[in-house]
């Protein structure tokens, strides 16, 4: 059951992150910079609410548990379980911590006007590049957990 939850959670997060990479950030980048900044600030605030955070953080808490069960002799493939956990926790949550949160904080704290416009130009490019990586990591974690479930 834990592996199912890890597969579904990482897949849901992968879908959200893929949407940002595929069209949300591209759409925001076409707006006037001030509008893009305001929209992204609102999106970042909304992301900190329970509907998204419960899946994002909940999956980070669940992802290592199949590996722990494998170590105790009550779980599936240890190597695959460790790989799935590493992809999600390191590749999704870790990148969020080192690449996205600092950029979000910089955008939130940039004074409106020319400073926010300057931060936005760099933010869109860098945030999106790193988002591609964490979306791929989350999708890969979901695939690994699914492989475990089908007997890999």
C-alpha positions in Angstrom: 0.0 0.0 0.0 2.9 2.4 0.8 4.4 1.8 -2.7 1.0 2.5 -4.3 0.8 5.8 -2.4 4.4 6.7 -3.4 3.7 5.9 -7.0 0.5 7.9 -7.1 1.8 10.8 -5.1 5.0 11.2 -7.2 2.9 10.9 -10.3 0.5 13.6 -9.2 3.3 15.9 -8.4 5.0 15.1 -11.7 1.8 16.1 -13.5 1.6 19.4 -11.6 5.3 20.2 -12.3 4.9 19.1 -16.0 2.0 21.6 -16.4 4.3 24.4 -15.2 7.1 23.4 -17.6 4.7 22.7 -20.5 2.5 25.8 -20.5 2.1 27.7 -17.2 5.5 29.4 -17.1 5.4 29.9 -20.9 2.0 31.7 -20.5 3.2 33.8 -17.6 6.3 34.8 -19.5 4.1 36.4 -22.2 2.5 38.8 -19.7 3.8 42.2 -18.9 6.5 41.6 -16.2 4.5 43.3 -13.4 1.5 41.0 -14.2 3.8 37.9 -14.4 5.3 38.8 -11.0 1.9 39.3 -9.4 0.5 36.1 -10.9 3.5 34.0 -9.8 3.4 35.5 -6.3 -0.2 34.4 -6.1 0.5 30.9 -7.4 3.4 30.5 -4.9 1.1 31.5 -2.1 -1.6 29.2 -3.2 0.9 26.3 -3.5 1.5 26.6 0.2 -2.0 25.4 1.0 -3.0 21.9 2.1 -4.3 20.6 -1.3 -0.8 20.7 -2.9 1.4 20.5 0.2 -0.3 17.4 1.5 0.6 15.5 -1.7 4.0 17.1 -2.1 5.2 16.7 1.5 3.1 13.5 2.1 4.9 11.8 -0.8 8.3 12.9 0.6 7.4 11.2 3.9 6.0 8.1 2.3 8.6 7.6 -0.5 11.4 6.2 1.8 9.1 3.8 3.7 9.1 1.0 1.0 12.9 0.9 1.3 12.7 0.7 5.1 10.3 -2.2 4.8 12.6 -3.9 2.4 15.5 -3.6 4.9 13.2 -5.2 7.5 12.5 -8.0 5.1 8.8 -7.0 4.6 9.0 -5.1 1.4 9.8 -5.2 -2.3 13.1 -4.7 -4.1 15.5 -2.7 -2.0 17.4 -1.2 -4.9 14.3 0.0 -6.7 12.7 1.3 -3.5 15.9 3.3 -2.7 16.0 4.6 -6.3 12.3 5.7 -6.1 12.8 7.5 -2.8 16.1 9.1 -4.0 14.4 10.4 -7.1 11.5 11.9 -5.3 13.1 13.2 -2.1 16.4 14.3 -3.7 15.3 15.1 -7.2 11.9 16.7 -6.5 12.0 18.0 -2.9 15.7 18.7 -2.8 15.6 20.7 -6.0 12.6 22.6 -4.7 14.6 23.5 -1.7 17.8 24.5 -3.4 16.6 25.9 -6.7 12.9 27.0 -6.4 12.4 28.3 -2.8 15.3 30.8 -2.9 14.0 32.1 -6.3 10.4 32.3 -4.9 11.6 34.2 -1.9 13.7 36.6 -4.0 10.6 37.3 -6.2 8.4 37.8 -3.1 10.8 40.2 -1.5 11.7 42.2 -4.7 10.2 45.7 -4.4 7.6 46.3 -7.0 8.8 48.2 -10.1 12.1 47.9 -11.9 13.6 45.6 -9.3 10.8 43.1 -9.6 11.0 43.3 -13.4 14.7 42.5 -13.3 14.2 39.6 -10.9 11.3 38.3 -13.0 13.4 38.1 -16.2 15.9 35.8 -14.6 13.4 34.0 -12.5 11.3 32.7 -15.4 14.4 31.3 -17.2 16.1 29.7 -14.2 13.0 28.5 -12.3 11.6 26.8 -15.4 14.9 25.1 -16.2 15.1 23.6 -12.7 11.4 22.7 -12.9 12.1 20.5 -15.9 14.5 18.6 -13.8 12.3 18.1 -10.8 9.3 17.2 -13.0 11.4 14.5 -14.7 12.7 13.3 -11.3 9.1 13.0 -9.9 7.9 11.2 -13.1 10.9 8.8 -12.9 10.1 8.1 -9.2 6.5 7.3 -10.1 7.7 4.9 -12.8 10.2 3.2 -10.4 7.5 2.7 -7.8 5.1 1.4 -10.5 7.8 -1.1 -11.7 8.0 -2.4 -8.1 4.2 -2.9 -8.0 4.2 -4.9 -11.2 6.9 -7.1 -10.0 10.1 -5.5 -11.2 
